[in-house]
Amino acid sequence: MKLLRRPLRAATLVLALAALAACSKAPEPAAANISDIDITEHVKTALLQAESLKGQDVTVVTLNGDVRLTGALATQAQIDEALRIARAAEGAHTIHDELTLRK
């Protein structure tokens, strides 16, 4: 009887560990499924809706989730706002700031 308990305990332990390992697998983030086109549209839409950026021309290009902002803005506050908006965009991994102050 004792001889049967050890293998049974070992098998139970192995099954329990396997179950825990399966449960601990992290799901893929939803952002990984967002296309560059969608990210660009999210950023552009948010920039157009920002009251402080009305009438400003900011170019948005996205490649593999990396967002590049280019353009000339009137104030540093506008640059900061554009960067904040881009960072908040769903799916954006990295923001490349190529925004300058208009002369």
TILUMKE-629664 format. One record per atom (N, C-alpha, C): x, y, z; residue in three letters; atom name. Coordinates in pm, whole numbers, plus 50000, padded with zeros to 5 digits. Layout:
+-------+-------+-------+-----+----+
|  east | north |    up |   r |  a |
+-------+-------+-------+-----+----+
|     X |     Y |     Z | ALA | CA |
...
+-------+-------+-------+-----+----+
***
This chain:
+-------+-------+-------+-----+----+
|  east | north |    up |   r |  a |
+-------+-------+-------+-----+----+
| 50081 | 49881 | 50000 | MET |  N |
| 50000 | 50000 | 50000 | MET | CA |
| 50086 | 50126 | 50000 | MET |  C |
| 50192 | 50126 | 50085 | LYS |  N |
| 50281 | 50240 | 50090 | LYS | CA |
| 50353 | 50260 | 49958 | LYS |  C |
| 50383 | 50153 | 49888 | LEU |  N |
| 50453 | 50162 | 49760 | LEU | CA |
| 50369 | 50232 | 49655 | LEU |  C |
| 50239 | 50221 | 49663 | LEU |  N |
| 50151 | 50286 | 49566 | LEU | CA |
| 50133 | 50434 | 49594 | LEU |  C |
| 50149 | 50476 | 49718 | ARG |  N |
| 50125 | 50616 | 49756 | ARG | CA |
| 50230 | 50710 | 49697 | ARG |  C |
| 50355 | 50669 | 49696 | ARG |  N |
| 50462 | 50756 | 49645 | ARG | CA |
| 50443 | 50790 | 49497 | ARG |  C |
| 50424 | 50690 | 49411 | PRO |  N |
| 50402 | 50726 | 49270 | PRO | CA |
| 50276 | 50809 | 49250 | PRO |  C |
| 50173 | 50782 | 49329 | LEU |  N |
| 50049 | 50857 | 49320 | LEU | CA |
| 50071 | 51002 | 49361 | LEU |  C |
| 50146 | 51024 | 49468 | ARG |  N |
| 50179 | 51160 | 49513 | ARG | CA |
| 50263 | 51231 | 49407 | ARG |  C |
| 50360 | 51161 | 49353 | ALA |  N |
| 50446 | 51221 | 49251 | ALA | CA |
| 50365 | 51260 | 49128 | ALA |  C |
| 50275 | 51172 | 49086 | ALA |  N |
| 50192 | 51201 | 48969 | ALA | CA |
| 50100 | 51320 | 48997 | ALA |  C |
| 50045 | 51326 | 49117 | THR |  N |
| 49957 | 51437 | 49155 | THR | CA |
| 50035 | 51568 | 49155 | THR |  C |
| 50157 | 51566 | 49207 | LEU |  N |
| 50241 | 51685 | 49211 | LEU | CA |
| 50275 | 51732 | 49069 | LEU |  C |
| 50310 | 51639 | 48983 | VAL |  N |
| 50343 | 51674 | 48844 | VAL | CA |
| 50222 | 51735 | 48774 | VAL |  C |
| 50105 | 51678 | 48793 | LEU |  N |
| 49983 | 51732 | 48731 | LEU | CA |
| 49950 | 51871 | 48785 | LEU |  C |
| 49967 | 51889 | 48915 | ALA |  N |
| 49939 | 52019 | 48975 | ALA | CA |
| 50035 | 52125 | 48921 | ALA |  C |
| 50163 | 52091 | 48910 | LEU |  N |
| 50260 | 52187 | 48857 | LEU | CA |
| 50232 | 52219 | 48710 | LEU |  C |
| 50194 | 52118 | 48635 | ALA |  N |
| 50160 | 52140 | 48494 | ALA | CA |
| 50040 | 52233 | 48480 | ALA |  C |
| 49942 | 52214 | 48565 | ALA |  N |
| 49822 | 52299 | 48563 | ALA | CA |
| 49857 | 52443 | 48598 | ALA |  C |
| 49944 | 52461 | 48698 | LEU |  N |
| 49985 | 52595 | 48737 | LEU | CA |
| 50064 | 52662 | 48625 | LEU |  C |
| 50150 | 52588 | 48561 | ALA |  N |
| 50229 | 52644 | 48452 | ALA | CA |
| 50139 | 52689 | 48337 | ALA |  C |
| 50037 | 52611 | 48309 | ALA |  N |
| 49945 | 52647 | 48201 | ALA | CA |
| 49866 | 52772 | 48236 | ALA |  C |
| 49830 | 52788 | 48361 | CYS |  N |
| 49752 | 52904 | 48404 | CYS | CA |
| 49836 | 53030 | 48409 | CYS |  C |
| 49965 | 53018 | 48430 | SER |  N |
| 50048 | 53136 | 48447 | SER | CA |
| 50093 | 53196 | 48315 | SER |  C |
| 50062 | 53133 | 48204 | LYS |  N |
| 50103 | 53186 | 48074 | LYS | CA |
| 50028 | 53316 | 48049 | LYS |  C |
| 50104 | 53422 | 48029 | ALA |  N |
| 50044 | 53554 | 48009 | ALA | CA |
| 49985 | 53563 | 47869 | ALA |  C |
| 49865 | 53619 | 47858 | PRO |  N |
| 49806 | 53636 | 47725 | PRO | CA |
| 49882 | 53745 | 47649 | PRO |  C |
| 49878 | 53736 | 47517 | GLU |  N |
| 49942 | 53838 | 47435 | GLU | CA |
| 49866 | 53968 | 47451 | GLU |  C |
| 49940 | 54078 | 47459 | PRO |  N |
| 49870 | 54206 | 47473 | PRO | CA |
| 49789 | 54237 | 47348 | PRO |  C |
| 49675 | 54301 | 47368 | ALA |  N |
| 49588 | 54335 | 47256 | ALA | CA |
| 49656 | 54433 | 47160 | ALA |  C |
| 49746 | 54515 | 47216 | ALA |  N |
| 49813 | 54614 | 47133 | ALA | CA |
| 49895 | 54551 | 47022 | ALA |  C |
| 49939 | 54427 | 47041 | ALA |  N |
| 50020 | 54361 | 46939 | ALA | CA |
| 49939 | 54335 | 46813 | ALA |  C |
| 49807 | 54339 | 46823 | ASN |  N |
| 49721 | 54310 | 46710 | ASN | CA |
| 49678 | 54435 | 46634 | ASN |  C |
| 49724 | 54551 | 46675 | ILE |  N |
| 49683 | 54676 | 46612 | ILE | CA |
| 49779 | 54707 | 46498 | ILE |  C |
| 49725 | 54738 | 46383 | SER |  N |
| 49809 | 54767 | 46267 | SER | CA |
| 49866 | 54908 | 46275 | SER |  C |
| 49973 | 54930 | 46199 | ASP |  N |
| 50035 | 55062 | 46194 | ASP | CA |
| 49937 | 55167 | 46143 | ASP |  C |
| 49853 | 55128 | 46048 | ILE |  N |
| 49753 | 55221 | 45994 | ILE | CA |
| 49657 | 55265 | 46104 | ILE |  C |
| 49613 | 55168 | 46186 | ASP |  N |
| 49521 | 55201 | 46296 | ASP | CA |
| 49587 | 55292 | 46399 | ASP |  C |
| 49713 | 55264 | 46431 | ILE |  N |
| 49784 | 55348 | 46527 | ILE | CA |
| 49796 | 55491 | 46473 | ILE |  C |
| 49834 | 55503 | 46346 | THR |  N |
| 49846 | 55635 | 46285 | THR | CA |
| 49714 | 55709 | 46289 | THR |  C |
| 49606 | 55640 | 46257 | GLU |  N |
| 49473 | 55704 | 46260 | GLU | CA |
| 49434 | 55747 | 46401 | GLU |  C |
| 49465 | 55662 | 46502 | HIS |  N |
| 49434 | 55699 | 46641 | HIS | CA |
| 49508 | 55827 | 46680 | HIS |  C |
| 49637 | 55833 | 46646 | VAL |  N |
| 49717 | 55950 | 46682 | VAL | CA |
| 49667 | 56073 | 46606 | VAL |  C |
| 49645 | 56062 | 46476 | LYS |  N |
| 49599 | 56177 | 46397 | LYS | CA |
| 49466 | 56230 | 46448 | LYS |  C |
| 49374 | 56138 | 46475 | THR |  N |
| 49243 | 56179 | 46525 | THR | CA |
| 49255 | 56252 | 46658 | THR |  C |
| 49336 | 56198 | 46748 | ALA |  N |
| 49353 | 56262 | 46879 | ALA | CA |
| 49420 | 56399 | 46864 | ALA |  C |
| 49516 | 56411 | 46774 | LEU |  N |
| 49582 | 56541 | 46751 | LEU | CA |
| 49483 | 56643 | 46696 | LEU |  C |
| 49397 | 56600 | 46604 | LEU |  N |
| 49298 | 56691 | 46545 | LEU | CA |
| 49195 | 56735 | 46648 | LEU |  C |
| 49166 | 56652 | 46746 | GLN |  N |
| 49066 | 56684 | 46847 | GLN | CA |
| 49121 | 56771 | 46960 | GLN |  C |
| 49254 | 56781 | 46970 | ALA |  N |
| 49314 | 56861 | 47076 | ALA | CA |
| 49297 | 57010 | 47046 | ALA |  C |
| 49232 | 57080 | 47136 | GLU |  N |
| 49203 | 57222 | 47117 | GLU | CA |
| 49332 | 57303 | 47101 | GLU |  C |
| 49435 | 57269 | 47176 | SER |  N |
| 49560 | 57346 | 47173 | SER | CA |
| 49639 | 57323 | 47044 | SER |  C |
| 49601 | 57222 | 46966 | LEU |  N |
| 49674 | 57192 | 46842 | LEU | CA |
| 49593 | 57224 | 46716 | LEU |  C |
| 49481 | 57292 | 46732 | LYS |  N |
| 49398 | 57327 | 46617 | LYS | CA |
| 49479 | 57408 | 46516 | LYS |  C |
| 49470 | 57370 | 46390 | GLY |  N |
| 49538 | 57442 | 46284 | GLY | CA |
| 49685 | 57409 | 46268 | GLY |  C |
| 49736 | 57319 | 46350 | GLN |  N |
| 49877 | 57281 | 46342 | GLN | CA |
| 49893 | 57162 | 46248 | GLN |  C |
| 50006 | 57156 | 46180 | ASP |  N |
| 50031 | 57049 | 46085 | ASP | CA |
| 50137 | 56955 | 46142 | ASP |  C |
| 50092 | 56839 | 46192 | VAL |  N |
| 50182 | 56738 | 46246 | VAL | CA |
| 50169 | 56613 | 46159 | VAL |  C |
| 50281 | 56567 | 46107 | THR |  N |
| 50281 | 56445 | 46027 | THR | CA |
| 50306 | 56326 | 46119 | THR |  C |
| 50227 | 56222 | 46099 | VAL |  N |
| 50237 | 56101 | 46182 | VAL | CA |
| 50267 | 55983 | 46090 | VAL |  C |
| 50377 | 55915 | 46117 | VAL |  N |
| 50413 | 55795 | 46041 | VAL | CA |
| 50441 | 55685 | 46142 | VAL |  C |
| 50384 | 55567 | 46120 | THR |  N |
| 50402 | 55454 | 46212 | THR | CA |
| 50461 | 55336 | 46137 | THR |  C |
| 50563 | 55275 | 46198 | LEU |  N |
| 50625 | 55156 | 46143 | LEU | CA |
| 50651 | 55059 | 46257 | LEU |  C |
| 50586 | 54944 | 46253 | ASN |  N |
| 50599 | 54841 | 46357 | ASN | CA |
| 50569 | 54894 | 46496 | ASN |  C |
| 50470 | 54982 | 46506 | GLY |  N |
| 50429 | 55036 | 46634 | GLY | CA |
| 50510 | 55155 | 46681 | GLY |  C |
| 50616 | 55190 | 46608 | ASP |  N |
| 50697 | 55307 | 46642 | ASP | CA |
| 50640 | 55427 | 46568 | ASP |  C |
| 50601 | 55529 | 46643 | VAL |  N |
| 50535 | 55647 | 46587 | VAL | CA |
| 50636 | 55760 | 46575 | VAL |  C |
| 50642 | 55820 | 46455 | ARG |  N |
| 50732 | 55933 | 46431 | ARG | CA |
| 50645 | 56056 | 46406 | ARG |  C |
| 50669 | 56161 | 46486 | LEU |  N |
| 50597 | 56287 | 46471 | LEU | CA |
| 50693 | 56389 | 46411 | LEU |  C |
| 50650 | 56454 | 46303 | THR |  N |
| 50731 | 56560 | 46242 | THR | CA |
| 50642 | 56681 | 46218 | THR |  C |
| 50704 | 56797 | 46219 | GLY |  N |
| 50631 | 56920 | 46194 | GLY | CA |
| 50689 | 57033 | 46277 | GLY |  C |
| 50641 | 57152 | 46251 | ALA |  N |
| 50684 | 57271 | 46324 | ALA | CA |
| 50563 | 57329 | 46397 | ALA |  C |
| 50577 | 57343 | 46528 | LEU |  N |
| 50468 | 57395 | 46610 | LEU | CA |
| 50509 | 57530 | 46669 | LEU |  C |
| 50410 | 57607 | 46713 | ALA |  N |
| 50434 | 57743 | 46759 | ALA | CA |
| 50500 | 57750 | 46897 | ALA |  C |
| 50468 | 57656 | 46987 | THR |  N |
| 50520 | 57663 | 47123 | THR | CA |
| 50567 | 57526 | 47172 | THR |  C |
| 50652 | 57529 | 47274 | GLN |  N |
| 50697 | 57404 | 47336 | GLN | CA |
| 50580 | 57332 | 47401 | GLN |  C |
| 50484 | 57407 | 47452 | ALA |  N |
| 50366 | 57345 | 47513 | ALA | CA |
| 50289 | 57261 | 47410 | ALA |  C |
| 50282 | 57308 | 47287 | GLN |  N |
| 50215 | 57232 | 47181 | GLN | CA |
| 50293 | 57105 | 47148 | GLN |  C |
| 50425 | 57114 | 47145 | ILE |  N |
| 50507 | 56995 | 47122 | ILE | CA |
| 50484 | 56894 | 47234 | ILE |  C |
| 50485 | 56940 | 47357 | ASP |  N |
| 50463 | 56852 | 47472 | ASP | CA |
| 50326 | 56785 | 47465 | ASP |  C |
| 50224 | 56861 | 47425 | GLU |  N |
| 50089 | 56807 | 47414 | GLU | CA |
| 50081 | 56701 | 47303 | GLU |  C |
| 50144 | 56727 | 47189 | ALA |  N |
| 50144 | 56631 | 47079 | ALA | CA |
| 50212 | 56501 | 47122 | ALA |  C |
| 50322 | 56511 | 47193 | LEU |  N |
| 50392 | 56392 | 47242 | LEU | CA |
| 50307 | 56315 | 47343 | LEU |  C |
| 50240 | 56388 | 47432 | ARG |  N |
| 50154 | 56323 | 47531 | ARG | CA |
| 50041 | 56246 | 47462 | ARG |  C |
| 49983 | 56306 | 47361 | ILE |  N |
| 49875 | 56242 | 47287 | ILE | CA |
| 49926 | 56117 | 47216 | ILE |  C |
| 50041 | 56127 | 47152 | ALA |  N |
| 50097 | 56012 | 47080 | ALA | CA |
| 50130 | 55898 | 47176 | ALA |  C |
| 50184 | 55930 | 47292 | ARG |  N |
| 50218 | 55826 | 47390 | ARG | CA |
| 50094 | 55753 | 47440 | ARG |  C |
| 49983 | 55823 | 47443 | ALA |  N |
| 49859 | 55764 | 47494 | ALA | CA |
| 49787 | 55679 | 47389 | ALA |  C |
| 49832 | 55684 | 47266 | ALA |  N |
| 49764 | 55612 | 47158 | ALA | CA |
| 49777 | 55462 | 47177 | ALA |  C |
| 49668 | 55393 | 47157 | GLU |  N |
| 49666 | 55248 | 47170 | GLU | CA |
| 49756 | 55184 | 47064 | GLU |  C |
| 49847 | 55099 | 47109 | GLY |  N |
| 49934 | 55025 | 47019 | GLY | CA |
| 50068 | 55089 | 46993 | GLY |  C |
| 50085 | 55215 | 47032 | ALA |  N |
| 50212 | 55284 | 47009 | ALA | CA |
| 50318 | 55230 | 47104 | ALA |  C |
| 50432 | 55188 | 47049 | HIS |  N |
| 50541 | 55135 | 47131 | HIS | CA |
| 50639 | 55245 | 47170 | HIS |  C |
| 50689 | 55314 | 47070 | THR |  N |
| 50790 | 55417 | 47089 | THR | CA |
| 50749 | 55541 | 47012 | THR |  C |
| 50776 | 55657 | 47069 | ILE |  N |
| 50746 | 55783 | 47002 | ILE | CA |
| 50879 | 55850 | 46965 | ILE |  C |
| 50895 | 55879 | 46836 | HIS |  N |
| 51014 | 55950 | 46788 | HIS | CA |
| 50974 | 56095 | 46765 | HIS |  C |
| 51033 | 56184 | 46843 | ASP |  N |
| 50999 | 56326 | 46840 | ASP | CA |
| 51089 | 56399 | 46742 | ASP |  C |
| 51032 | 56440 | 46629 | GLU |  N |
| 51103 | 56523 | 46533 | GLU | CA |
| 51029 | 56655 | 46515 | GLU |  C |
| 50958 | 56695 | 46619 | LEU |  N |
| 50884 | 56820 | 46617 | LEU | CA |
| 50979 | 56935 | 46651 | LEU |  C |
| 50961 | 57047 | 46584 | THR |  N |
| 51045 | 57164 | 46607 | THR | CA |
| 50958 | 57285 | 46635 | THR |  C |
| 51021 | 57390 | 46687 | LEU |  N |
| 50952 | 57515 | 46707 | LEU | CA |
| 50956 | 57596 | 46579 | LEU |  C |
| 50842 | 57653 | 46543 | ARG |  N |
| 50832 | 57734 | 46422 | ARG | CA |
| 50909 | 57865 | 46446 | ARG |  C |
| 50981 | 57908 | 46346 | LYS |  N |
| 51060 | 58031 | 46358 | LYS | CA |
| 50981 | 58152 | 46319 | LYS |  C |
+-------+-------+-------+-----+----+
***
